Amino acid sequence: MRWIIIIICVIISLCIESSSCAQEANRDLEFIYQAEGKRDPFIPLVAAGMRMVEGLGMVETIEDLTLEGIVFDPGGNSVAIINGVILTEGGVVNNLRIKKIEADNVQLYLNEMEYRLHLIKEGGEENEI
């Protein structure tokens, strides 16, 4: 019985010692954030003067639409992200219908008028009738 108590005490002291060593090691770790090459999270993604409409429920004109991204598949399974909504060719949401998704633009119908949305490069506006 005495040996069991001694073994338990030794195990407890080893656990306490390893725990305190781990805490000291964690204090020595310092997190350094490398911001080089990364976007500043405090700069808005929507430029001043641009109108932002979330989703497709309140879309009335082509100016309300923003093509945010394209995943192009030559096999026909392409996907476009417009105003945060993922759409495929032939997809219909309210008064918007996707005609064709290409590598850098989307052809669509909005209120029965045909438009082409291009991926916007910095400082440009690329929408056509």
C-alpha positions in Angstrom: 0.0 0.0 0.0 2.9 2.3 0.9 4.5 1.8 -2.6 1.2 2.7 -4.3 1.0 6.0 -2.4 4.7 6.7 -3.3 4.1 5.9 -7.0 1.0 8.1 -7.1 2.9 11.0 -5.5 5.7 10.6 -8.0 3.2 10.6 -10.9 1.4 13.7 -9.6 4.7 15.6 -9.1 5.8 14.7 -12.6 2.4 15.9 -14.0 2.7 19.2 -12.1 6.3 19.7 -13.3 5.5 19.0 -16.9 2.5 21.3 -16.8 4.5 24.2 -15.4 7.2 23.6 -18.1 4.5 23.7 -20.8 3.2 27.0 -19.5 6.7 28.5 -19.5 7.2 27.3 -23.0 3.9 28.8 -24.1 5.0 32.2 -22.6 8.1 32.1 -24.8 6.1 31.6 -28.0 5.4 34.9 -29.7 3.0 35.3 -32.5 4.2 37.6 -35.3 1.7 38.5 -38.0 3.3 38.8 -41.4 1.1 41.2 -43.4 3.3 41.5 -46.4 1.4 40.7 -49.6 -1.9 40.5 -47.8 -5.0 42.7 -48.3 -5.6 45.3 -45.5 -8.8 44.1 -43.8 -9.8 47.7 -43.0 -10.0 48.8 -46.6 -13.5 48.2 -47.9 -13.9 45.7 -50.8 -16.5 48.0 -52.4 -14.9 51.2 -53.7 -16.4 54.6 -52.9 -19.1 55.6 -55.3 -20.1 51.9 -56.1 -23.5 50.8 -55.0 -23.7 47.6 -53.1 -26.8 45.4 -53.3 -26.5 42.2 -51.4 -28.2 39.2 -53.0 -30.4 39.4 -56.0 -33.7 40.4 -54.5 -33.5 44.2 -55.0 -31.8 44.2 -58.4 -33.4 46.6 -60.8 -30.6 47.7 -63.2 -27.3 46.3 -64.4 -25.5 48.8 -62.0 -26.9 46.8 -59.1 -25.0 43.7 -60.2 -21.4 42.9 -59.4 -19.6 39.9 -60.9 -17.4 38.7 -58.0 -16.0 35.6 -59.4 -16.1 32.8 -62.0 -15.2 29.2 -61.8 -14.9 28.3 -65.5 -15.3 24.7 -66.7 -15.0 24.2 -70.5 -17.2 21.1 -70.0 -20.2 23.3 -69.2 -20.3 23.2 -65.4 -19.1 26.8 -64.9 -20.3 28.8 -61.9 -20.5 32.6 -61.4 -20.8 34.5 -58.2 -23.0 37.6 -58.7 -23.8 39.7 -55.6 -22.7 36.8 -53.4 -25.1 34.4 -55.1 -23.7 31.3 -56.8 -25.3 30.8 -60.3 -25.0 28.3 -63.1 -25.8 28.6 -66.8 -29.6 28.7 -67.2 -30.1 29.7 -63.6 -33.0 32.1 -63.0 -33.4 34.3 -59.9 -36.2 36.8 -59.9 -35.8 39.0 -63.1 -32.2 37.7 -63.8 -31.4 34.7 -66.1 -27.9 33.5 -66.8 -27.3 32.8 -70.5 -23.7 31.8 -70.7 -20.6 31.8 -68.4 -17.2 32.3 -70.0 -13.7 32.5 -68.5 -13.9 36.3 -67.9 -17.5 37.3 -68.3 -21.1 36.3 -67.9 -23.9 36.8 -70.4 -27.2 37.3 -68.8 -30.7 38.7 -69.2 -32.0 41.3 -66.7 -35.6 42.5 -67.2 -35.6 40.8 -70.6 -32.5 42.9 -71.8 -29.3 41.2 -72.6 -26.1 42.2 -70.8 -22.5 41.0 -70.3 -20.8 41.4 -67.0 -17.0 41.2 -67.0 -14.8 40.5 -64.1 -13.7 44.0 -62.9 -10.0 44.7 -62.7 -8.9 47.4 -60.2 -10.1 50.8 -61.2 -12.3 49.7 -64.1 -15.9 49.4 -65.0 -16.7 46.7 -67.5 -20.4 46.2 -68.1 -21.8 46.2 -71.6 -25.2 46.1 -73.2 
